[in-house]
Amino acid sequence: MESRPNFYLLLDLPYDPPEENEVVIKQALDKKKIEWGKKRNHPRDAQKIKYYLGLSEQILDVMLDEDKRKEEATEAKEIAHKERLKKEKAINKRVDGVIKVLSAKGYITKVELASVEKDTKVAKDLILKRINVPIKDDKDGPTTSSTSSKQDVLNPEKIKQILHLLDQLDIEAKIGSIPTLYDLLEQPTTADIKTLSKLSQELYQRYQNKGVSTDAAEYKKQLYSIANGIFKNDSERTKYDNSLQEKRFETVVEYIKIASIHGKIDYTVYKELVKEAVNEGLGQDVAKDKIKSYCQQNGILLLTSNISKETELDLHQCHFCGVVNVKNSSHCKGCGYSLRNKCSHCQGLIESGSTHCTSCGQSVMGLVYHDKLLKEGYYALSRKNIILAEECFLKAEYNFKSQEVIVAQQKVSAYKKDIQQQIKKIEAEMKRKHYYQAEKELLLLKKLNREAVESIHFEREITTKLSIAENYLKQASAAKDLKSAASYYIEALDCSADCQRAREKLNQLPPDPAEKLECRLTSEAIALSWVPSPSTGELVYRIIRKEGAAPTHTQDGVMIGETSSNSFTDKDTEAGKQYFYALITKRLSAIAKAMTHGDPIMRMLEVENLSAKPENGAIKITWKAPLKTKIEVWKKENGIPLKRGDGTKLNGVKVNEVLDQDVSGDKQYGYLVICQYEDVNGKFILSNGKSVLTMALNIEPIVNILVKYQNQKALIKNNNVMEGEQIVYISQAPFTGFKLGDFYLYEQLKGEMNGNMQQPVLSNDWTEISLTANRPTYLLPVSKLGNAAVIGQQRVLKHIRDVSEISSTTDDKGDLYLKWNWPKDVEQVLVVYSEKEYPTDPRDAESVQRHCSKVSYEAFNGYKIDSIKAFDHLFITIYVGEELNGQTIYSEGTRYFYTNAKPIEIQYRVESKGFLKKKNVITINSSDITVGSPELIVVKQQGRQPLSKDDGTEIYVIPEGTDLSKYEIDLTAHMDRNAYFKLFYANQNDRTRFLLESIGELTTGK
């Protein structure tokens, strides 16, 4: 980053001798701040003014410090001296140029000498010292006026602005005396417009993103913006180049005016004028045309008969400084730079006067800039000026992206990374309020990059915070009492948490203890609370716990935690143990002189998993008791006991259960289970207890609702014949808080359901449920008998189309290939398989889970399972998944069984049993089933045997996995005259592992 402005020059203060009066300095700053304040909203200078205003604290820091002020004055003198030398150099260059042109004819006239003196405003005696030819008398010639041919050029004000900004930045002209945008970008004038546009745009963005900057940065930003506009197309660039030609020729015109003071110019002077024009950056042909045209328009006579037959002058221009050299020169007479160089790109020899390498076409000026920029970039890097170094290397890259540039840019990146890491360290320390350490880290940052813009912001905040902290330390030292001193030390630490002196002093001043420690029980812990210490500062409370007696000192008991709040929860306690708690109040390492004690307390757990279920005409109450407790159970009819003694106490209570046989099926019974604990003094303490309400009715929960889908509907039914009613609650959200087998009074259950859910009655017939598109539907089945209800197993319904018609083949390698029909628009499925049983959940942890994409399936002509010979059989379920509200919902799944064994026989017959053989049943028998049985469907048809599962009425479903070693189905309710019954597979794939065999007639009478 560019250096900040010199404060003597910025405030317009005398620097030689320097102004030392601090009052005058402050007044000068105040005056400038008023001036800057008026320009805060200036459309062009607002950013610069904001930067100047932000320097106020830094200005005072430097200008009110004697040593720093002396350095600032010395720097101001050096800057002024450089400016004077610069101006003198420019004037001398102009004088020498004019003298060179006029001397070309072998002498200078007195009139010409007077013209030089008038034009350059240099004393005559100084001019004479620089002339090496005779001075002769001559007559005055006609005066001349400037006239130029019209070209398409930029607005003169725009050119004036560009030259002013370039001058402010001290951009030196590569060729001639007029700096250009090419010099700013350090690119050859032959560079393509795309390169110039891209480079100027990138540099502009860099300075635009820098925010507040120095004057130099602001000037560069403006110039890069202008360059970006000029080099956006060929038309604008041509206007700029034409404007440059006009400006450069203006310098030559001054020479012409002096050389033609007598109204004529010798041929030798003319050739020198051409050389000077080329030196200024004009092409030789352009220079000749412009000189001739100017002389013709202004009545100046060119004294030569051969002017019309002149040949090309053999002028070789130095690519480094622009000076014109004579033919075959080996080094430039202006700068000493070699005129014969090796191409950095291809190492070929570049002859003097060539603009491009004849071997590779690389621009010679580009190579010169490349080498120069590398040197300048490394110098900037050595001076910790990372921004300038990065800019130089970027410009070098646009000239020629060599390996040297890549290495240089890598060094800049590494350097910037170090700077950013240091900035993060400072930010971290400041975030922790460690301003003393932040000050040390800031010094390291300045060593890395003394001009980092972050340093200004960091230094301002750090200096302010440390100044405040040091002020509090002084006040603490002067405090009249310890309490006031402590408060000042605390303020110092609040300002800077790593103020070591405040910390050391505060460690010698113990805080007051906390007050009123209270201990109370929660469901699973002991909660502590207290009144905070009246002392100020960062207080920490250490909690001590002890069993059997109160802690008497800081090491007596177990330290279970520390907190800065006024509460703490002890979760690591055992029920039945009595605990004593104490608080130790700390401030840093200083400990309060007294501990804060609470009353002893015992945590009491209640029983867990409490349930009351009917069992053979009685009610069995079960629970899981906590350790070290005795259990009491109280019973009450038609209600729940509210406390111990409310109702009848049960006898025969065991550790985790009791059986109440004194019950009636039409009554409700409430039970209260209380835990008894014993404290250290042998006194019993009772818990509040847990309660449950039930009836002496044996109600089975519904655990297997059958489901099948039809379009946007689902058909459900309960396959088992059950006593009482079976209902199902429906919701668009999961049912929470309900577990399988939970007992409820029906009226209580309806209240918890909020009355908002449908309640279709379940039966052995299919019940239709409407589904919501793209949303799951949740079912909660309930068994109801009288006013008693038992929760069944939840189901989730969402019709996702499954794969169909699964088949398999094996190859010679023993690999299994599965094939199936894909549902429309499905691109991926989940294949889950196990040796034990069908996977019932796509996330089954004991099964193998593999995703199969349709693309992969088609590429391999199926889904492959390697080394199938290692398995006797596989239970396979293929699921289709669908994303819904950020979750994956899976289909019911399609099952397939693979086996390399013979099919297992399942035999069944229809027969009559019982007294007078009035009971009609299907008897099923299979003694060879070693794996889960298939799902089977019983179909009824009148007058003939059913041909398929869809040919007749489905009257019963045997769930998958049922024990078929000896199984009966009661057909009494379905026995019509001439009725036939037959079993079918629900999943046709089960034919590969089972063989259904009917025995005898499939009817009991015709």
N, C-alpha and C positions, 0 to 999 in steps of 0.2 A: 504494500500500500504506500502511496506517496506521503511524504513528510507533511506534518501540520505546518501552518504558516508561522513565520517568525512573529512573536508577540510585540516587539518594538515596532516593526513595520506595520503590523495589523492595527495597532492603536495609534499610529502616526506620532510616536514619541521619539525625541532625539536619542541617538545611539552613539554619537561620537562628538563630545563626551556623552555617556549614557545618562538618561534621567534616573535619579536615585530616590527622589522624594516619593514615598509610598502614598501620600495623600494625593499627589498629582497623578500617580499611576491609577489609583482607584477612580479618580474623577474622569480620567481618559476612558477607562473601561465603561463607566456609567454613561458617558456621552455616546460611546459607540453602541452600547446596548439600546439606547433610545433610537439611534439611527437604524440599527438592525431591526428593531421592533416595528418600525414604520414599513419595513419591506418584507414582513413575514409572509404576506400573501402575493408577493411579486411572482408573475407567471413563470419567469425564467430563473430568478435567483432565490426562490423560496427555500429550496433544499440547502443551498450554501449558507443562507442566513440562519437556518435552523442549526446547522453544524457550528457556526460561529457562536451562537447563543449557548450551545452545549459545551463550549470550551471555557465558559466563564470561570468555573471552579479551578480548572487547570491553569488558566491565565494567572489567577491570584496565587495559586500554589507556586508557580515559577517566578512571577514578578515581585512577590513579597519575600522571596528567599534570596539573600544576598549572593550566595554562590551561583545559584541557578540564573539569577538576573544577569550576573557578569557573563556567564556563558551565552545567554541570549543576546546580549549586546555585541559580543565578539562575532557571533553568527550573523547578526544584522550587518556588521561592517563587511564581512566576507561576501554576503549576498550583494550589497551595494557595489563593492569593488568589481565583482563579476559582471554586473550590469554595465558599469563604465567601460570595462575592457571589451565587452561585446559591442557596444556602440562604436568605440574607437576602431575596432577591427572592421566593422561594416563600412565606416567612412574611409579608412585606409584602402580597403579593397576597391571601393568606388574610384578613389583618386588614382590608384595604380592602374585600374582598367582604362580610365580616360587617357592617362599619360601614355599607356601602351599603344592605344589606337593612334593618337596624335603623333607619336614618335616614329610611326611606321614609315613616313616619308623622309626621315633623317634629321628633322628639326621640328621645333615648335615655335609658332609666332607669338609675339607679345599679346596680340588680341586673343589668341587661343588660351594663353596663360591666364589672362584676366577673366575669361569665360569660365575656366576651371575653378578659379578662386571664388567667383560669384556662385557657381552652381553647387560646389561642395561645401562652401562656408568654412574652408580650411585656410589658415594664414598662408600668405604668399611665400614666406621664408621656408615654411614646412614643405610646401609643394615643390619649391626649387631644389630642396635636398633630395627629392625623389626622381628628378629629371636627369637623364644621362646624355641628352642631345643638345645641340646649340639652340639659343633663343634668338630669333630673327624678327626684324620689323616687317610688317605687311599691312595692306589696306583691309579695312573692314569689308566684309561681304554682306549680302542681304540676310535679314532675319528669316527664320523658318517657323512654320507652324505645323503642329502635329495633325496628321490625317492618316487614317487607317481604313483599309478596306473592310467592309461590313461582313461579319460572319455570324452564324447562329451561336450565341453565347449565353451564359447564365446572367441572371440579374446582377448588376454591379454590386449591390448591397450584399448579396449572398457571398460573392467573392471576397468582399471587404471583411465580412464576418469570419469567413474561413481563415483568411490571412491573419486576422487579429487573434483568433483562438490558437492558431499554430504558433504565433509569436509568443503568446502567453505561456505556451508549453516548451518554448525554446527548441522547437523542432527544426533541425538543421536541414537545409536543402541539399539533397544528394547531388543535384546538378544545378549549377547557377546559383543565384542569390535568393530565389523565391521558393520557400518551402511549399510542399504540395500534400494532398491527401495520400498520394503514393508513398511519400516519405513517412507520413504518419503510420500507414499500414505496413511500411517497409516491404513493399512489393514492387517489382519492376513495372514500368509503364506498359510493357507488353503483356502483363498478366491478363488472363481471360476474365471477362466480366463476372462469370459465375463464381470464380475464386474470390474476387474483390467483394462481391455482394455478400457471400456467405461469411467471409472473415469479418467484415465490418458489422454484420448483424450479430455474430457471435460475441464480438467484443462489446458491442452496445448492450447486449443482454447481461453480460457479466457486470458491467458498471451500473446498469439499471437495478440489478438485484442487490447491489452493495448497500443501498439506502444512503444514509448520511455519509458524506465523503468530504475530501479536501477540495480546494479550488482546482487543483490539477485534475483530480478525478472527475469533477463536474465539467471541466473543459473537454476532457477526453470523451465523456459521455455525449456531449453535444456534437463533437466532431464525428464520432462513430455513427451517430444518428444521421448527420448530414451525408456522410459517405454512403450509408446504406441507401439513402434516397437517390444520390447521384449515380451509383453503380447498379441501380435496379434495372436499367435498360440501356441499350447502345445510344439512344437519342440523348439522354441526359449526360451520359459520359462524354459524348462528342462535344456537347455544349461546354462542359467543364474543361476538356482538353483545349478547345478553341480559346476559352477565356485565359487559360494558362499561357497560350502562345502570345496573346495580346499583352498580358502582364509582363512576360519575359522580354518582349520586343520594346516595351516602354523603357527598360533599362538601356537597351541598345540605342534607342532614339536619343537619349541624353548624350551618348557618345557621338552620334551623328551630328547633333546640334553644335557641339563644340568643334568637331572635326570640319564642319562645313561653315565655320564662321566667316570664311571668305567667299562662300557661295560655290565652292568646288571641293572635290575629294579626289586625291590621287588613287591610282589603282592599288598601290601598296597599302594605303590606309583602308581602302575598300576591303582588301583581303583580310586585314586585321579585324575589321568590323564583322566580317563573316565569322572569323574564329571566335570573337567575343559572343556573337549571337549563338553559335554552337555551344560555347561554354555555358551560356544561359539556359540551354536545353532545347533550342530550336534545331530542327533538322537542317542540313546544309542547303538543300534546295529551298526550303521555306525561308531560311535566313536570307538567301540571295534575292528571292522574289520580294520579300518585304522591304529590304534595303533599297533595291532599285525602285520599287513602287513609291516608297516614301520620298526618295530623292526627286523622282519625277513629279510627284504631287506638290513638292515644296520648292521646285525650281533650283535644285542642287545639281551641279554638273559633275559627272564622273569622268575624270580626266584620263581616259585610256581608249585607244582605238580597238583594243582587243576585247573589250568588255562583253561584246556580243558573242565572241568565240571562246570564251573562257571554258576551261575544263574543270572537272570535279577536283576540289582541293583534297589532297591526301591528308585528312585529319583523323587521327586515332584518339577517340575519347576514352578517358579512364572510367571504368565502371564503378570504381570505388569513390572518387571525388568529383568526377565530371569534367576535369580539366582536359583540354585538347592537347595532344602530343603530336610531334612530327613522326613521319613514317619510320618504321623499324626501331622505334624506341623500345628498350627492354623494360624500363621502369617509368612510372608517371613522374613528371617534373613537379607536379603539385603535391603529391602525398607520398611518393616513393613506392607505391604499391606495384607489384609485378604486373606487366601487361601481357605476359604469356603464362598461363596457368593451366594446371591440370583440372579437368572436370571432376567435381566431387561425386558426380553420379556414375560416370563410366570410366574415369581416369584418363580420358583422351586429352590431347593437347589442344588448347584453345588459342588461336592466333590473336595477336593484337588487333583491335578494331572489330572483332566478331561480336555479334549480339547474342548468338546462340552457339552451343556446342555442335560442330559439324557431324559428330558421331551419334549423339543421342537426342539432340534437339533441345536439351535443357537450357533455360534462359541463363545467360552469364550473370546478369544482374541478380537473378534469383539465387544463384549460388553464392554471390558476394554477400547478399543480405543474409542468407542462411548461416554462413560462417560468422558474420558480425553479430547476428542475433544470439547465436549459441554462446559467444563470449560474453555478451551483455547479460544474458540470462543467468549464466553461472556467477557473474560478478554480483548481480542482484541477489542471488541465492546466498552468496557468502555474506552479503550485507543484511541478511534476514528479511529482505524485501520480497516476500513470497508472491505478492500480486504481480509485481513487475516481472519477476522471473517467469511466472506462468504465462504472462502476456507475450514475452519475448519468445518463449519456446513454441507458443501457438503460432505466432507469425512465422517462425522458422519452418514449422511444419507445413504451412501453406505455400512456402517457397519450394521446399524439397523435404519430403518425409523420409529422412535418413535414419539409420540405426542410432546415430548420435542423438537425434531429436527424441526418439522413443526412450532411450536411456534417461535423457534429461527430464522428460515428462514423468517418468517413473519415480525419479528422485523428488520431483515436486509433489507428486501424490503421496509418497512416503512422508515427506516433510509436513504436508497438510494434515496427514493422519496423526502425526505426533502433536501438531497444534490442536487439533480437535480433541484428542485425548486429554491434553492439558486443560483445555477449556471445560471439558466435562468434569475433570477433577475439581476445578474451581467452583463450578456450578453445584457439584455435590457437597462440597464443604460449606458453601453459602446456604444451601438448602438445609443443612444440619445446624446452621447458625455458628459454624466454626470459622469465624472471620480472621482470627489470628493465623490459623493454618492456611486459610484462603489467601492471606497476604503473602505467605511464603510461596504458594503455588503460583501466584500472580507474577512474582519475580522470575520464576522459571519460564512462564509464558512470554515475558518480555525478552528473555534471552533467546527464545525460539523465534519470536516475531515481535519486535519492539513497537511496530506500527499497527498491530492487530486492533481492529475497531472495537472488539470486545473488551480490550484492556481499559479503555476509557470508562465504559459502563461499570465494569468490575471495580476499578480503582475508586470511582466516585462512591459506590455503595460501601465498599470495604472501609474506606477512609472515614466515612460518616459514622458507621457502626462502631469502629474502634475508638473514635474520638468520644462518642457518647459513653462507651464502656469505661474509658480512662477517666472521664469526668465523674462517673459514679464511684470509682475507686477513690478519687480524691475526697469526695463527700463522705464516704465511709470512714476514711482515716480521720476526718474532722468531726465525726459524730460524737455526741455526748453520752450515749448509752448503747449497750450491746444490741438491743432490739432495732434501733435505728440503723446501726452499722450493718446488721444482718440484712435489713431491707434494701440497703444500697448495694450490697454484694449480690443480692438476688437480682436486682435490676441490671447490674453489670452482666450477670450470667444470662439473663433473659435477652440482653442485647447481643452478647457473643458467648455462646455456650462453652467455648474452650478458653475462657478467661482464667488462666491458671492462678493468678493472685487472688481473684475473688473466690475461687474454689478452695484454695488453701485456707483462707481466712474463715470461710463459712464452715469448713470442717471442724473448726475450733468452737463453733456456736451450736450446741444441740437444740433441736426443735422441742416444742411442747408436745406431750403425747395426745393421741386421739382419745375420744370420750364415748361412753355408753355403747359398748360392744353388745349387740343383740344377736342371738342364734335362734333360728327357726327351721322347722322341717319343711321340705318340699317332697314331691312324689318320689324322687330318686336321689336326693342329696340333702345337704345341710347348708342353708343360706346364712351368710354373715353380713351384718351391716353395722355402721358406726357413725358417729359424728366426727367429721374431719378435725385434724389438729388446727388450732387457731393460728399457728405459725404460717408464714408465707414461704414461697420457693417451691422447688420441685421435690415434693414429699412422696415418699414411698412407704407403704405399710407392709411389713413382713408378718405373715400369719404362722403362728406356732400352734401345733395340736399335740395333745397328750392324753393318754388313757389313764383313768383311775384317779388322777389328781391334777390340780391346776399347775401350769408351768410357773417356776419361781425366778428364772433368769433366762437370758437370751439363748442359752445352749440347752435348756431343759425342755425336751420334747422334739417333735419333728417339724422342720420348716416345710410347709406344704405349698407355699406360693408367695409372690409379691405382687402388689398392685398399687397404682396411683389413684384409683377411684376409692369410693367409700363403701364398697361391697365386694364380696367374694363368695363363690359357690364351691363347696368341697364335695366333689363327686366320688372321691375315692374313700368311701366309708363302708363299714359293715353294719348290717342291721343287728341290733341287740347289744352293741357296744356303746358305752357311755364315753363321750368325748368332752375335753376341756380345751377351750381356745383362748389365745392371748395375742395381742397386737404389739409389734415393735415399730415405733414411728422413726423413720430415717429421713435425713436431708443430706444428700451426698453420702459421706461416710460417717457423719455425726448421728448418734443414736440418742433418742429421748431418754431421760433419766429414769422414767417409770414405764412399766408395761400396762396395757389396757386389757382387762380380763372380762370374759362373758360367763354366763351361767352354764353349768354342765348340761349336755343334751344327748339324747339317744335317738338314733334314726331307726324307725320302724317300717319295715317293708310289709306290704299286704301280700296275700296269696296271689299267685298268677294262674292263668288258664282255668279260671273258675267256670264250671258248667254243672247243670242239673238236668239229667235225662231220665225218662221212664225206663224201668228195667223189670220185666216180669211182675207187673202190678205194684212195684215200689218205685221210689225215686232215688237214683244214685247221684250224690253230689261229690264231685272230684275237683281237685286243685293241685297246685304245686306250692308247697309251703316253704318259706324262707328257712335258713339254718337257725338253730338255737331258739326255736319258738315252740310254744304250745298253742293248740288250736281249739277255739270254742265255736260251735255252730248253733245259731238260734233260728227257730222256725216260726212262721206265722201264716195263718190261712187268709187267702184273699188279699194279700198285701205283703209288703216287705218290711221286716223288722228295722226300725230306725236306729236303734242303739242296743247295747247289751241290756238284757232284761226285758226287752220288748218281744214277747212271745214265749215259746217253749224251748228250753235248752235240750239239744239232742245228746243222747248217750251213745257209746260205742264209736266215738270219733277216732279214726286212725290218723296216721301222719298226713296222708294225702287224700282221704276219702271218708265218707260215711254213707250208710244205706238207711233210708227212711222208709220203713214198711207200713207206717201208720198213715196211709194216704187213700184218697178216693178219686176215681177217674174224672169226676165232674167238678172238681174244685181246683182252685189255683193255690200254689204254695210259694211263699217267699222264704229265702234263707239268707242269713247274715253270717259270714265267716270272719272271725276276729282272731288276730294274732296276739299272743301274750309274750312280753319280754321281761327279763329280770335285770335290774340295775345292780351297781356294785354293792349296794346296801341290802340286797335281797328283796327289794320292793318290786312288785309286778306293775308293768306299764302296758296298757292296752292300746292297740291300733284302732283306727276308726272302723275298719272292717270293709269287706266287699260283699255285695248282695247279688242275688240272682232270683228270677221268678220263673216258675214252670208249672206244668200240669202232669198228672200221672197218666199220660196218653202215649202209646207207642206210635210215633209218626216217623215214617222213613223219609229221608230227604231225596229229592229227585236229582239223580246224578248222570243220567244219560238221555238227554233230549236228542231225538233224531231230527236231522235237518236235510232238506233238499231244496234246490233253487229252481225257480221258473221265472225267467226274465228279471224284472225288478222286484220280485216277491220271493219270500221264503216260506216253505211249508214245514211246520214243526209238529212233533207229537211225542207223547210219553209212551214208551213201549211196554212199561210194567203196569200191571193192574194194582192199584193202590187204594187203600181205604181213605174216605174223605174226598176233598177237592184238591185239584192241582191247578194252580194259576201261575201266570208268568208276568213279571213286570218288565216294561220296555223303556229304554232310555237311549238318548244319543250320546251319553257320557257314561263312563264306567261306574258301577256301583261300588262305593267305598264304605268300609266299616262293616261289611257283611261277610261272615265266614260260613263255610259249609257246615250244617248241623246246628247252627245257632237257633235257640228257641225264642219266640216272641209271642206275646198276646197279639191277636190279629189286629185289634183296634190300635194298639201301640205301633205295629208295623205300618199300618196305613198312614198314621201320622208322620212317621219318618220318611215315607215315600212322597209326602207333600201333595198327594192326590193328583199329580199331574201326569201319571203314566198309565198307559192302557193295561188292561188286565184280562186278556183272553183266557178262556178255560182250556187247559190241556186235557187231552183224552187219547184213546187209542186210534182216533181218526186224525187226519192231517188238519192242522189249523193254519190259516193263511196270515202271514205277516208282511206288511208293506215295508220296503226298504227305501231309505233316502239315498239318492244318487251321490256317489263319491264320499259317502260317510258311513262309518260302521254303526251297527245297531247292537246294543247290549241287552242281553236277556238275563233275568234273575228268576229262576223257578222257585215256587214256594208250595210246600205241602200244607194243607189246612184241614184241621179236624176240630169242629166246634169253634171255640175262640182261640185255639192254639195254632201256631204256625211255625214251620221249620224251614230254614233257608237251604236251598239246593245249590247245585254247581252252576256258576255263571257261564254264559256262552257269548261269543262275539259273532255277529252275522255281518258279512259284507260279501256280496256276490262278485267274486273275482273268478273269471273263467279259467278253468284248469286245463292242463294238457289232457289228451285222450289217446286211447288205443296204444298203450305202451307195449312194446315187444322187445325181444332181445335175441342176439346171436353171439356166438363165440368164435374166435379164430384159432389158428394153429398155435399161436403164442400163449394161449390161455387168457386172452383179454376179452372182456365182456363189452359189447356194444349195445346201448339202449337206444331205441327209436320211439318217437311219439309224434302225434299231430299237435302243432303249435296253435294256440288261440290267436285270433287276429290282433295285430298291433303289439304283441308281446315279443320283446327282444331279448329277455333273459329269464332264466328260471333258477331255482335252488334245488339241487339234488341232495337228498339226505338219506343215508343208509346205515343199517346196523345188522349185526348177526343175531341179536337177541329178540327184537320185536319191532313192529312198525314204529318209526318215529312219529310222535303225535304233536311235536312242536318243531318249527324250523330252527329253533335255537337249542335243540336237545344237545346237552353237553356230552352225552355218552355216544353220540352218533357222529359219523363223518359228514361234513357239510361242504359242498362244492357248488360254486356258481357256474352256470353254463350259458354262454351267450349264443344267440341264434347264428351269428357269424361263425363262431367256433364249431357249432353243431354241423353247419352245412359244409365247413371245410373238411371235417373228419368223417362226414356221412354218419353222424350219430354222436352219442356221448360215450366215452371209453372209460371203463374201470379196469385198471391193470391187474394182472395176476389173479383172475377170479378163481383159479384152481385152489387157492389158499383158503377159500370159503366153501363150506358145505351148502350154505344157502345165504341169501341176503334179503332183508326187508327194506324195500325202497319206497320212499315217498318223494314226489316231485311237487314243489310249491311254486306258485306264481306270486311275486311280490308287487306291491303298488305303494308309491309314496303318498302319504296323506298327512298334511299338517306337520311336516318335518319328521314323521315316523313312517316305518315300513309296515304295512298291513299285508299279511299273507293269506292266500286262499286256503280252502279246506285241504287241498292236496290230493293228488292221485297216487294210489298205491300200486305197487307191483312186487311180486314175490319171485325171486329167482332161486332155483334149487337144482342140484345135479343128482338128487336122489329120486326114487320112485314116488309117485303121488300117494298120499295117505288116504286110506279108505274111510269114508263116513257113511255108515248104514243107518237107514231109518225106515220105520213102518208105521202105518195107521192102524190102530187097534182099539178094542173096547176093554175097559177094566172095571174093577170095583164090583159091588154087590149087584147082581143081576146084569152086570156088564153095561151099566147105563152111563159110565164115564168114558168119553171118547178122547183119545190122546194121540199125539205123534211121539213115538219113542225114538230117540237118537242115541247111537252108540258108536264110539271110536276109541279104541284103547291104544292106538299107535301115535297119537298126537304128541309130539315133543316140542312143538313150537306153537305159537298162538293160533287159535282156530279162526276160520274166515267168518265174515259177516254173511248170514244166510237169511233169505226171505221166504216166508210161507205164503203161497198163493192158492187161492180157492177158485174153483170153476164148477159150474153146474153142468151135469150130464156127461162130462168128459174130462180127461186129464188136461191141465194147463200145458201149453207148449213152450211158454217163456215167462219171464217174471212180469211182463206187461200183459200177458194173456189171462186175465182174471182179476180177482180182488186181492190186494195185499192185506193179510190179516195179522201178520206177526213178523217181527224182525228179531233175529238172534244176534246180539252184538258181537263184534269181533273180540276174540280172546276168551269167550265163554268156555267153561269146562264141559266138553261133550262126552266125557267118559260114560255118563249116565244122565240123560237130559230128557225131560218130558214137557210137552206143550199141551195144555188143556184146550180141547176143541169143542167142548160141550156147547158153548154159546154160539158156535158157528155151524153146527150140524143140521143142515137142511137135507131134505130128501134128495138123493142122487147127487150129493156133493163130493167133489174130488179135491185132494190136497197134494201139493208137491213143493219140494224145496229147490231154490235156485240160488246161485251165487249173486251177491250184491255187486261184486267186482269180478268180471269175467277172467281177469288174470289169475284168479285163485285156482283155475282149472289145472295150472301147471304143477301145483303141489298137493291138490286134494282131488279125490274121486268120490262124487256123491252116488250112492247106490241105494235104490228103493227096494224093499222086500215086500212081496205080497201085493194085495189090492191097495190102492191109495184112497179107498172109500170104505166106510163102515156099513153101508147099506144102500139099496137102490129104491 
